[in-house]
């Protein structure tokens, strides 16, 4: 899943940027990766907070 976040932007950037496509793919992929990680962390924290609220 995360690999597509790097590969797909690189392939699209080849059409528009050319030589700098790998750099664009890495930068865009990095932001996609951070976004996905934030969503996953948020979901884990929600589950953790729900468990602690039930215990009180």
C-alpha positions as CSV (number, residue, x, y, z in Angstrom):
1,X,0.0,0.0,0.0
2,X,2.7,2.4,1.0
3,X,4.8,1.4,-2.0
4,X,2.1,2.5,-4.4
5,X,2.2,5.9,-2.6
6,X,5.8,6.3,-3.9
7,X,5.5,4.4,-7.2
8,X,2.4,6.0,-8.6
9,X,3.4,9.6,-8.1
10,X,6.8,8.8,-9.7
11,X,5.1,7.3,-12.8
12,X,2.8,10.3,-13.1
13,X,5.7,12.7,-12.6
14,X,7.7,11.1,-15.5
15,X,5.1,12.5,-17.8
16,X,5.3,16.0,-16.5
17,X,8.7,16.5,-14.8
18,X,10.9,14.1,-16.7
19,X,14.4,13.9,-15.2
20,X,13.3,15.0,-11.6
21,X,10.5,12.4,-11.5
22,X,12.1,10.2,-8.8
23,X,12.6,13.3,-6.5
24,X,9.0,14.3,-7.0
25,X,7.8,10.7,-6.4
26,X,9.8,10.6,-3.1
27,X,8.5,13.9,-1.9
28,X,4.9,13.2,-2.7
29,X,5.2,9.6,-1.5
30,X,6.6,10.9,1.8
31,X,3.6,13.1,2.4
32,X,1.2,10.2,1.5
33,X,3.2,8.0,3.9
34,X,2.9,10.6,6.7
35,X,-0.9,11.0,6.1
36,X,-1.5,7.2,6.2
37,X,0.6,6.9,9.4
38,X,-1.4,9.7,11.1
39,X,-4.6,8.0,10.2
40,X,-3.4,4.7,11.6
41,X,-2.0,6.3,14.8
42,X,-5.3,8.1,15.3
43,X,-7.3,4.9,14.9
44,X,-5.1,3.2,17.5
45,X,-5.4,6.0,19.9
46,X,-9.2,6.1,19.5
47,X,-9.3,2.3,20.4
48,X,-7.0,2.8,23.3
49,X,-9.0,5.7,24.7
50,X,-12.2,3.8,24.3
51,X,-10.8,0.9,26.3
52,X,-9.6,3.2,29.1
53,X,-13.0,5.0,29.3
54,X,-14.8,1.7,29.7
55,X,-12.6,0.8,32.6
56,X,-13.5,3.9,34.6
